[in-house]
Amino acid sequence: MMTKILKNQFASDNYAGICPEAMQALQEANNGYSTSYGDDPWTAKACDALRDFFATDCEIFFAFNGTAANSLALASMCQSYHSVICHETAHVETDECGAIEFFSNGTKLLTVGGDNGKVNLDEVEHTVRRRTDIHYPKPQVLSITQSTELGTLYTPEELVEIHGLTKRLNLKLHMDGARFANAVAALQVHPKELTWRAGVDVLTFGGTKCGMPMGEAVVFFNKKLAYEFEYRCKQAGQLASKMRYLSAPWLGLLQDNTMLKHAGHANACARKLSEKLSKIAGVSLVHSTEANAVFVEMPEETIAKLRDKGWIFYTFIGSGHCRFMCSWATTEEDIAALVSDIQALIS
Ligand SMILES: *Cc1c(COP(=O)(O)O)cnc(C)c1O
């Protein structure tokens, strides 16, 4: 018997199930015996597919989740006495339980502000230049999130500016791309324009929120930084013995432009939801809807009633407003149902 435990929800894109293409790829990989720990044909093909996707040679590793991928990536870019500059709402700062500091043996996160979830470059420069003495954790990396925690995007032009700054300040550049596919789909540029051509040294590329069962790829465009990374993965419990099940879903998503189609669908759903919600009196949009997240403000009373009605959504992200995320699985009916419930409960 099939058990469907929840109605469709907008709490997070990780509430959605596995997309058919990832499932199919998993099923195809589930074919008899194979060599383990990444020494299998699916993993080799997934790495090649990622190199094709970015149109460059790069080193690739697969981790179970984003926290591990971010932490190990940043640990590989830093010594323990270094610091990583990030936005105050960055997932690495607010939602990873100190994993960056833990896996890097003490590397410190230094936060900066900035409008729309994007780092303010003057603050980044100030954070680097305000101290040059030995008592200060030496700034080594700028970490940015694309698309951001507030559902906004760094444009290619903004990335060029960031690249200029990181070069000038001698910082390495890390990108948390838990929702990188949403950014590529929204900006409609080649993935290389948002990564290695923009000076990104290491990208944490999210699979989970785009329809995989689990898994993120750590992509080293700066291959020197990947030195002995496999040992970090193993030590951190991130070397899957049946690696083919972590890598094969990438094959399903990277063929026929599937990943960008799903991400584009999620973005389009968010745009629709955003337009409909902003027409309701009493609801106001708090961040512009540029990827697959919609942030709105509404009366506390409506929030409570909406939760009583069975809707699950977060109010702890970023500025503390209501966040509704769309995914590959979101439907027109889901959007209509949420909009009509909000409309009914607010009046
Ligand atoms: C979801 C997410 C991650 C990864 O989170 P895990 O729960 O560790 O997989 C990383 N960064 C951002 C911005 C995210 O939204």
The ligand as a MOL file (V3000), in Angstrom:
LIG
                    3D

  0  0  0     0  0            999 V3000
M  V30 BEGIN CTAB
M  V30 COUNTS 15 15 0 0 0
M  V30 BEGIN ATOM
M  V30 1 C 20.0080 23.3050 1.9840 0
M  V30 2 C 21.2100 24.1370 1.9390 0
M  V30 3 C 22.4760 23.5840 2.1700 0
M  V30 4 C 22.6930 22.1190 2.4890 0
M  V30 5 O 22.0690 21.7100 3.6410 0
M  V30 6 P 22.1150 20.2110 4.1770 0
M  V30 7 O 20.8910 20.1150 5.0090 0
M  V30 8 O 23.3530 20.0470 4.9580 0
M  V30 9 O 22.1120 19.3100 2.9910 0
M  V30 10 C 23.5830 24.4110 2.0430 0
M  V30 11 N 23.4500 25.7110 1.7330 0
M  V30 12 C 22.2470 26.2740 1.5050 0
M  V30 13 C 22.1710 27.7180 1.1250 0
M  V30 14 C 21.0830 25.5060 1.6170 0
M  V30 15 O 19.9030 26.0810 1.4120 0
M  V30 END ATOM
M  V30 BEGIN BOND
M  V30 1 1 1 2
M  V30 2 1 2 3
M  V30 3 2 2 14
M  V30 4 1 3 4
M  V30 5 2 3 10
M  V30 6 1 4 5
M  V30 7 1 5 6
M  V30 8 2 6 7
M  V30 9 1 6 8
M  V30 10 1 6 9
M  V30 11 1 10 11
M  V30 12 2 11 12
M  V30 13 1 12 13
M  V30 14 1 12 14
M  V30 15 1 14 15
M  V30 END BOND
M  V30 END CTAB
M  END
